[in-house]
Amino acid sequence: MEQEGGVMAKMTATICEGVDFREKADELLRRLLWLKAVEVQVETDANAEMEALAARYRDQLSRTQQSIRDKEAELQKLMKAGRSVFFAAGDVCLLAAGSLLRQVENKVRIHGKKDEVVGRLEAAGFHEAVKVEKTFDRDLINTWNDMKLGLIGAERKAVETFNYDLKKTS
């Protein structure tokens, strides 16, 4: 094991010869700093243009959407009132501009608030109809010792991460 460490150190030293890592890293950081500034400017410009464009059409779009909702509500009322005319021959009424559709299905209406319904289901012994969602508390588990972690098939492991920090521009 000791021999491996020595070989690894020699390999790293050989790779490092002739390369100024600090200079290269500093150059990369300068480039990232410039690119981040460009990114912010491009996003700012794009957002300003999109907002201006959206503002030009916002009122027209809102009025059109409201008109659609109004006409759909009016059509629903008309179909309900004229169901015997529209759907006398079946659940589809073909018209020149489109079709009117009707669907009849039996739906279950459950009366009461959720907690009341769950209580009634449990009291009646219908536990299969009660959903129970189980999960675990990762933050709590992170505080456990290694022995306790082993009991649940978990382990604590060192993780090496690399990141960078750019100087603040003023």
C-alpha positions in Angstrom: 0.0 0.0 0.0 2.8 2.4 0.9 4.5 1.5 -2.4 1.4 2.5 -4.3 1.3 5.9 -2.7 4.9 6.6 -3.8 4.2 5.5 -7.4 1.1 7.7 -7.4 3.1 10.7 -6.2 5.8 10.2 -8.8 3.1 9.9 -11.6 1.5 13.1 -10.4 4.8 14.9 -10.2 5.6 13.7 -13.8 2.3 14.9 -15.1 2.6 18.3 -13.4 6.1 19.1 -14.7 6.1 22.0 -17.2 2.5 22.9 -16.4 1.5 26.0 -14.4 -1.8 24.8 -12.9 -2.4 28.1 -11.1 -1.9 30.1 -14.2 -4.2 27.8 -16.2 -6.9 27.8 -13.5 -6.7 31.6 -13.2 -7.1 32.0 -17.0 -10.1 29.6 -16.9 -11.7 31.6 -14.1 -11.2 34.9 -16.0 -12.9 33.3 -19.0 -15.8 32.0 -16.9 -16.2 35.4 -15.3 -16.5 37.1 -18.7 -18.8 34.3 -20.0 -21.1 34.7 -17.0 -21.3 38.4 -17.5 -22.3 37.8 -21.2 -24.9 35.3 -20.1 -26.5 37.8 -17.7 -26.6 40.5 -20.4 -28.1 38.1 -23.0 -30.7 36.9 -20.6 -31.6 40.5 -19.5 -31.9 41.6 -23.1 -34.0 38.6 -24.1 -36.3 38.9 -21.1 -36.9 42.6 -21.9 -37.7 41.9 -25.5 -40.1 39.0 -24.6 -41.8 41.1 -22.0 -42.3 44.0 -24.4 -43.7 41.5 -27.0 -46.0 39.9 -24.5 -47.3 43.2 -23.3 -48.3 44.2 -26.8 -50.6 41.1 -27.1 -51.6 40.6 -23.5 -54.9 42.5 -23.6 -56.0 41.0 -26.9 -55.1 37.5 -25.8 -57.0 38.0 -22.5 -60.1 39.3 -24.2 -60.0 36.4 -26.7 -59.6 33.8 -24.0 -62.5 35.3 -22.0 -64.7 35.2 -25.2 -63.8 31.6 -25.7 -64.8 30.7 -22.1 -68.1 32.7 -22.5 -69.0 30.9 -25.8 -68.1 27.5 -24.4 -70.3 28.1 -21.4 -73.1 29.3 -23.7 -72.7 26.2 -25.8 -72.8 23.9 -22.7 -76.1 25.5 -21.6 -77.6 25.2 -25.1 -76.6 21.5 -25.4 -78.1 20.8 -22.0 -81.4 22.7 -22.8 -81.7 21.1 -26.2 -80.4 17.6 -25.4 -83.7 16.0 -26.7 -83.1 17.7 -30.1 -79.4 17.4 -30.5 -79.0 13.8 -29.1 -82.3 12.2 -30.2 -80.5 9.9 -32.6 -77.4 9.2 -30.4 -74.5 10.8 -28.6 -73.1 12.7 -31.6 -74.8 15.6 -33.4 -73.1 16.5 -36.7 -73.3 20.1 -37.7 -71.7 22.1 -40.5 -69.1 23.8 -38.1 -68.4 20.7 -35.9 -70.0 18.1 -33.8 -71.8 18.2 -30.5 -70.9 15.3 -28.2 -72.7 13.8 -25.3 -71.4 11.2 -22.9 -73.4 9.6 -20.1 -71.5 7.7 -17.4 -72.2 6.7 -13.9 -69.9 8.4 -11.4 -69.6 7.8 -7.7 -70.3 10.8 -5.5 -68.6 10.6 -2.2 -70.2 12.8 0.5 -68.2 14.4 3.2 -64.8 15.8 3.8 -61.7 13.7 3.1 -61.0 12.9 6.8 -64.6 11.9 7.4 -64.6 9.6 4.4 -61.3 8.0 5.5 -62.8 7.5 9.0 -65.9 5.8 7.7 -63.8 3.5 5.4 -61.6 2.5 8.3 -64.6 2.0 10.6 -66.3 -0.3 8.0 -63.1 -2.3 7.6 -62.4 -1.2 4.0 -58.7 -0.5 4.5 -57.9 -1.4 0.9 -59.6 1.9 -0.1 -57.4 4.0 2.2 -54.1 5.2 0.7 -51.1 5.4 3.0 -47.9 7.0 1.6 -44.7 6.0 3.3 -41.3 7.7 3.0 -38.2 8.2 5.1 -36.5 11.1 6.7 -33.1 11.5 5.1 -32.1 14.4 7.3 -32.6 12.2 10.4 -30.8 9.2 9.0 -27.8 11.5 8.2 -27.4 12.0 11.9 -27.2 8.3 12.8 -23.9 6.5 13.6 -22.3 3.9 11.3 -23.6 0.9 13.3 -27.2 2.1 13.0 -26.7 2.9 9.3 -25.4 -0.7 8.8 -28.6 -2.1 10.2 -30.6 -0.5 7.3 -28.1 -1.2 4.6 -26.7 2.3 4.4 -23.2 3.6 4.8 -21.4 6.9 5.3 -19.0 7.7 2.4 -16.7 10.6 1.7 -17.5 12.4 -1.5 -15.1 14.8 -3.1 -16.5 17.7 -5.1 -14.9 20.5 -6.9 -16.3 23.9 -7.6 -15.2 27.5 -8.2 -16.0 30.9 -7.0 -15.8 34.0 -9.2 -14.8 37.5 -8.0 -17.7 39.9 -7.7 -17.8 42.5 -10.4 -18.9 46.0 -9.5 
